[in-house]
Amino acid sequence: MLASGRNVNVLVLDTQVYSNTGGQASKATPRGAAAKFAASGKSTPKKDLGMIAQAYGNVYVAQVSLGANQQQTIRAFQEAQAWDGPSLIIAYSTCIAHGIDMETSMTHQIDAVSTGYWPLYRFRPSDEEHTQPFHLDSKAPVGAVADFMTSEARFAMLKRSHPERADELFRLAQQDVDERWRYYSQIAGVERVLPADNVGIPVPEAGPGDPTPVPQPGNVDKDES
């Protein structure tokens, strides 16, 4: 859908598990989280969906958290709606599978952002007013991400059942946070200008009477000199 280049807006409520089928681990599950099919803690990092979408070059992408920054969330929705092309907003969404008091879910998101667990950003593919398309909307991480993680039962249960494994996965999770922040900080300073006529415009497909020629063996021109 995003690769089509069409003017479509996509909102992902990222609960980091398969919430509608019982809370199974997925590629969106962070390292160290205990979930169905990952009872001893997921050993690999979370897939960076936002970076994958940005690779298309013509997709507006934002990562938001309503509980941590309402103004940034509203701005992202406004920019996504105004963008003449595909847009993707990834929103932090608490879930019962996280093992938190859902009444505190909004304030809980503040800690997720401040520790770097969930950085906020906006990627504007073509902006006449801004030459830097990637904009970081959250500050540098403060404190250990493990402190935030252990406030959720999905991480705390691993600490109780497999303390040594938990310590190692939490250490790697901190590396994930630090490396991601360094990378985001670097690309936030990169200037890039895209041709206006190549943004958000799908390439027409070849019709039945206009097939794309395929080179055949023996028909390739050769240099006779």
Secondary structure, DSSP 8 states (H G I E B T S, - for coil): -GGG--S-EEEEEE-SSBGGGT-B--TTS-TT--BBTBTT---S----HHHHHHTTSS-EEEEE-TTT-HHHHHHHHHHHHHSSS-EEEEEE---GGG-S-GGGHHHHHHHHHHTTSS--EEE-SS-SS-S--EEE-S----S-HHHHHTTSHHHHHHHHH-HHHHHHHHHHHHHHHHHHHHHHHHHTT------GGGSS-------TTS------TT-S-----
